[in-house]
């Protein structure tokens, strides 16, 4: 895309979701600017990749001319409450302020962390008032979005998987090992039902929400298939890869607790271990009807995921 071309859409961040949103928009014929600190993003003639710090108003404002929607897909620099609290609210506020001036809607990928009762099936109208830790940060971000005068949509998904989903529970810790016939260790339980959201479905939901003004200023759920156990998820990848039956075991809870005393990363992971020790199920049926979308069947999603891993350098 030439520098003179006015982008229709702006994507901040090029992780699995941001990258996929940008790629889907470009494949549909839209011009997209992707802002990241590294200048990464899809290589496509309709995608312009720009190095920028989106928490800096001066760097951000220059890219809002003519933008219809912003997909704000950045992550914290670390999976910790400290990093999230220091980085995410400021970046979101900067994006919201710029979007308000430009008249653009901001679409956020969101997690299930803020849901008050994760032991129950989580629906679009379920209470979201979790307090403390990373869960509390997500609650505060949702509250700030609702209070801002810019138009927003928060699209909630569960643990995601699919192409480019590397640092996910069903990502590099699981897929390449299963494909190679190696054993996989997971946290929590191998037998509890858990919702997994396919990255392309997540991205498609965000794009559909941006296009429909009737869906702005609310929380939606990304189309997500029936909950499966971690063992069933691993087996879906094994079947798709033509690999031996998946060998799945759990990391002992006492070991995770002990490691958490010395390692911040494990301690932060333990904070949300409830997602895997008991049922963790979301329902997206209402949003599917509103968006006119349905989740990709697991068999197909697993095959597309395995194909992507096979094609990696």
C-alpha positions as CSV (number, residue, x, y, z in Angstrom):
1,X,0.0,0.0,0.0
2,X,1.5,3.4,-0.9
3,X,2.0,6.0,1.8
4,X,-0.6,8.3,0.1
5,X,-3.4,5.7,0.4
6,X,-5.9,6.5,3.1
7,X,-6.4,3.5,5.3
8,X,-10.0,2.4,6.1
9,X,-8.9,0.5,9.1
10,X,-6.3,0.7,11.8
11,X,-4.9,-2.3,13.7
12,X,-2.7,-1.9,16.8
13,X,-0.7,-4.9,17.6
14,X,0.3,-7.9,15.4
15,X,-0.1,-10.9,17.6
16,X,-2.4,-13.8,16.5
17,X,-5.6,-11.7,16.7
18,X,-4.3,-8.4,15.3
19,X,-2.5,-10.1,12.5
20,X,-5.5,-12.1,11.5
21,X,-7.8,-9.1,11.7
22,X,-5.5,-7.2,9.3
23,X,-5.1,-10.1,7.0
24,X,-8.9,-10.8,6.8
25,X,-9.6,-7.1,6.1
26,X,-7.0,-6.9,3.4
27,X,-8.2,-10.1,1.8
28,X,-11.6,-8.5,1.6
29,X,-10.1,-5.5,-0.3
30,X,-9.8,-3.0,2.5
31,X,-6.7,-0.8,3.1
32,X,-5.2,-1.3,6.6
33,X,-2.5,0.2,8.6
34,X,-0.9,-2.0,11.3
35,X,0.9,-0.2,14.1
36,X,3.5,-2.1,16.2
37,X,6.7,-1.3,18.0
38,X,8.5,-3.8,15.7
39,X,6.9,-2.9,12.4
40,X,5.5,-6.4,11.9
41,X,2.3,-7.5,10.3
42,X,0.9,-9.3,7.3
43,X,2.8,-8.8,4.0
44,X,0.0,-7.7,1.7
45,X,-0.3,-4.9,-0.9
46,X,-3.2,-3.4,1.0
47,X,-1.4,-3.5,4.4
48,X,1.0,-0.8,5.6
49,X,3.2,-1.8,8.5
50,X,4.4,1.1,10.7
51,X,6.6,1.2,13.7
52,X,4.8,3.2,16.5
53,X,4.2,3.3,20.2
54,X,0.4,3.5,20.4
55,X,0.5,4.8,24.0
56,X,2.1,8.0,22.6
57,X,-0.7,10.4,21.4
58,X,1.6,12.2,19.0
59,X,2.7,8.9,17.2
60,X,-0.9,7.6,17.1
61,X,-2.8,10.7,15.9
62,X,-0.9,10.8,12.6
63,X,-2.6,7.6,11.5
64,X,-6.2,8.3,12.1
65,X,-7.2,10.4,9.1
66,X,-10.0,8.6,7.2
67,X,-10.0,5.6,9.6
68,X,-13.5,4.0,10.0
69,X,-12.6,1.6,12.8
70,X,-9.7,0.7,15.0
71,X,-8.9,-2.8,16.2
72,X,-6.9,-2.4,19.4
73,X,-5.1,-5.7,19.8
74,X,-2.0,-5.0,21.9
75,X,-0.9,-7.1,24.8
76,X,1.0,-6.2,27.9
77,X,4.8,-6.7,27.8
78,X,4.5,-9.4,30.4
79,X,1.7,-11.7,31.7
80,X,1.5,-9.9,35.0
81,X,-0.8,-7.6,36.8
82,X,2.0,-5.1,37.2
83,X,2.7,-4.9,33.5
84,X,-1.0,-4.8,32.6
85,X,-1.8,-2.1,35.1
86,X,1.2,0.0,34.0
87,X,0.7,-0.3,30.3
88,X,-2.8,-1.2,29.2
89,X,-5.1,1.6,30.6
90,X,-2.8,4.3,29.2
91,X,-2.7,2.8,25.8
92,X,-6.4,2.2,25.7
93,X,-7.2,5.8,26.8
94,X,-4.8,7.2,24.1
95,X,-6.5,5.1,21.4
96,X,-10.0,6.0,22.6
97,X,-9.2,9.7,22.7
98,X,-7.9,9.6,19.1
99,X,-10.8,7.5,17.9
100,X,-13.3,10.0,19.4
101,X,-11.8,12.9,17.5
102,X,-11.7,10.8,14.3
103,X,-15.3,9.5,14.7
104,X,-14.0,5.9,14.6
105,X,-15.2,2.9,16.6
106,X,-12.7,1.0,18.6
107,X,-13.0,-2.8,18.7
108,X,-11.2,-4.7,21.5
109,X,-10.5,-8.4,21.8
110,X,-11.4,-9.3,25.4
111,X,-11.0,-12.3,27.7
112,X,-13.3,-14.0,30.2
113,X,-11.1,-12.8,33.1
114,X,-13.6,-10.2,34.3
115,X,-16.6,-12.6,34.7
116,X,-17.6,-12.7,38.3
117,X,-18.8,-16.4,38.3
118,X,-16.6,-18.4,36.0
119,X,-17.8,-21.6,37.5
120,X,-21.1,-21.0,35.7
121,X,-21.7,-20.8,32.0
122,X,-20.6,-17.3,30.9
123,X,-23.1,-15.5,28.6
124,X,-23.2,-12.0,27.3
125,X,-25.4,-10.8,30.1
126,X,-23.4,-12.5,32.9
127,X,-22.0,-10.2,35.6
128,X,-18.4,-8.9,34.9
129,X,-17.2,-7.5,38.2
130,X,-14.2,-9.6,39.1
131,X,-11.8,-7.9,41.5
132,X,-8.0,-8.1,42.2
133,X,-5.1,-9.2,40.1
134,X,-5.3,-9.5,36.3
135,X,-9.0,-10.2,36.5
136,X,-9.5,-6.9,38.2
137,X,-7.5,-5.1,35.6
138,X,-9.8,-6.5,32.8
139,X,-12.8,-5.3,34.8
140,X,-11.4,-1.8,35.1
141,X,-10.6,-1.7,31.4
142,X,-14.2,-2.6,30.5
143,X,-15.5,0.0,32.9
144,X,-13.3,2.7,31.4
145,X,-14.4,1.8,27.8
146,X,-18.0,2.1,28.8
147,X,-17.4,5.5,30.4
148,X,-15.5,7.0,27.5
149,X,-17.5,8.9,24.9
150,X,-15.9,7.1,22.0
151,X,-17.8,4.2,20.4
152,X,-16.5,0.8,21.4
153,X,-17.2,-2.9,21.1
154,X,-15.5,-5.5,23.3
155,X,-15.6,-9.0,21.7
156,X,-14.9,-11.7,24.3
157,X,-13.3,-15.0,23.5
158,X,-11.9,-17.8,25.6
159,X,-8.4,-19.3,25.4
160,X,-7.7,-19.1,21.7
161,X,-6.0,-21.4,19.2
162,X,-5.2,-21.5,15.6
163,X,-2.6,-20.1,13.2
164,X,-0.1,-17.8,14.9
165,X,-1.5,-18.6,18.4
166,X,1.9,-19.4,19.8
167,X,2.0,-18.6,23.5
168,X,-1.5,-20.1,24.1
169,X,-2.4,-23.2,26.2
170,X,-3.4,-24.9,22.9
171,X,-0.5,-23.3,21.0
172,X,3.2,-24.1,21.0
173,X,2.9,-26.0,24.3
174,X,0.5,-28.5,22.7
175,X,0.3,-28.6,18.9
176,X,3.9,-29.3,17.7
177,X,4.4,-31.8,20.5
178,X,1.2,-33.7,19.6
179,X,2.1,-33.6,15.9
180,X,5.5,-35.1,16.8
181,X,3.8,-37.9,18.8
182,X,5.3,-36.5,22.1
183,X,3.6,-36.3,25.4
184,X,2.0,-33.0,26.6
185,X,1.7,-31.7,30.1
186,X,-1.1,-29.3,30.9
187,X,-2.1,-27.3,34.0
188,X,-5.3,-28.1,35.9
189,X,-7.3,-31.1,34.7
190,X,-7.3,-33.1,31.5
191,X,-11.0,-33.9,31.9
192,X,-12.8,-30.6,32.7
193,X,-14.8,-28.9,29.9
194,X,-13.1,-25.8,28.6
195,X,-14.1,-23.3,25.9
196,X,-11.5,-22.6,23.2
197,X,-12.0,-19.8,20.6
198,X,-10.6,-20.2,17.1
199,X,-8.5,-17.1,16.1
200,X,-10.1,-16.6,12.6
201,X,-13.5,-16.8,14.2
202,X,-12.4,-14.2,16.8
203,X,-11.2,-11.9,14.1
204,X,-14.2,-12.3,11.9
205,X,-16.5,-11.4,14.9
206,X,-14.5,-8.2,15.5
207,X,-14.8,-7.1,11.9
208,X,-18.5,-7.9,11.8
209,X,-19.1,-5.9,15.0
210,X,-17.2,-2.9,13.6
211,X,-19.4,-2.8,10.5
212,X,-22.7,-2.9,12.4
213,X,-23.4,0.3,14.3
214,X,-26.4,-1.4,16.1
215,X,-23.8,-3.5,17.9
216,X,-21.6,-0.7,19.1
217,X,-21.2,0.1,22.8
218,X,-21.7,-3.4,24.1
219,X,-20.0,-6.6,24.9
220,X,-20.3,-9.5,22.5
221,X,-18.9,-13.1,22.4
222,X,-16.8,-14.4,19.6
223,X,-18.4,-17.5,18.0
224,X,-17.0,-20.4,20.1
225,X,-17.7,-24.1,19.6
226,X,-18.8,-26.5,22.3
227,X,-16.4,-26.8,25.3
228,X,-14.0,-29.7,25.2
229,X,-11.4,-31.1,27.6
230,X,-7.7,-30.4,27.1
231,X,-7.3,-34.1,26.3
232,X,-10.0,-33.8,23.6
233,X,-8.3,-30.7,22.2
234,X,-5.0,-32.4,22.0
235,X,-6.6,-35.4,20.3
236,X,-8.2,-33.2,17.7
237,X,-4.8,-32.0,16.7
238,X,-3.4,-35.5,16.7
239,X,-6.2,-36.7,14.4
240,X,-5.7,-33.7,12.1
241,X,-2.0,-34.5,11.9
242,X,-2.4,-38.2,11.4
243,X,-0.3,-38.6,14.6
244,X,-0.5,-41.2,17.3
245,X,-3.1,-40.8,20.0
246,X,-2.4,-37.8,22.1
247,X,-0.6,-38.5,25.4
248,X,-1.7,-35.9,27.9
249,X,-1.0,-35.6,31.6
250,X,-1.2,-32.8,34.1
251,X,1.5,-30.8,35.9
252,X,1.0,-31.5,39.6
253,X,-0.7,-28.7,41.5
254,X,1.8,-28.9,44.3
255,X,4.7,-28.4,41.8
256,X,3.0,-25.3,40.3
257,X,2.4,-23.9,43.7
258,X,6.0,-24.4,44.7
259,X,7.4,-23.0,41.5
260,X,5.2,-20.0,42.0
261,X,7.0,-19.1,45.1
262,X,10.1,-18.4,43.2
263,X,8.9,-17.6,39.7
264,X,6.6,-14.6,39.0
265,X,5.5,-16.1,35.6
266,X,4.3,-19.3,37.3
267,X,2.7,-17.3,40.1
268,X,0.7,-15.2,37.6
269,X,-0.3,-18.4,35.8
270,X,-1.5,-19.9,39.1
271,X,-3.8,-16.9,39.7
272,X,-6.0,-18.1,36.8
273,X,-5.6,-21.8,37.2
274,X,-9.3,-22.0,38.1
275,X,-9.9,-21.9,34.4
276,X,-8.6,-25.4,34.1
277,X,-9.3,-27.0,37.4
278,X,-13.0,-26.8,36.9
279,X,-15.5,-26.2,34.1
280,X,-14.8,-23.0,32.2
281,X,-17.5,-22.6,29.6
282,X,-18.8,-19.7,27.6
283,X,-21.9,-19.4,25.5
284,X,-21.8,-17.3,22.3
285,X,-25.2,-18.2,20.8
286,X,-26.7,-14.7,21.3
287,X,-23.8,-13.0,19.6
288,X,-23.6,-15.6,16.8
289,X,-27.2,-14.6,15.9
290,X,-26.4,-10.9,16.1
291,X,-23.3,-11.2,14.1
292,X,-24.6,-13.7,11.6
293,X,-21.6,-16.0,12.3
294,X,-21.0,-19.5,13.5
295,X,-17.9,-21.1,15.0
296,X,-15.6,-23.2,12.7
297,X,-16.1,-26.9,13.5
298,X,-13.3,-28.2,15.6
299,X,-12.2,-30.8,13.1
300,X,-11.7,-28.1,10.4
301,X,-10.1,-25.6,12.8
302,X,-7.7,-28.3,14.0
303,X,-6.7,-29.2,10.5
304,X,-6.1,-25.5,9.5
305,X,-4.0,-25.1,12.7
306,X,-1.9,-28.2,12.0
307,X,-1.4,-27.1,8.3
308,X,-0.2,-23.7,9.5
309,X,2.3,-25.3,11.9
310,X,3.6,-27.6,9.1
311,X,4.2,-24.5,6.9
312,X,6.2,-22.6,9.5
313,X,9.9,-22.2,8.8
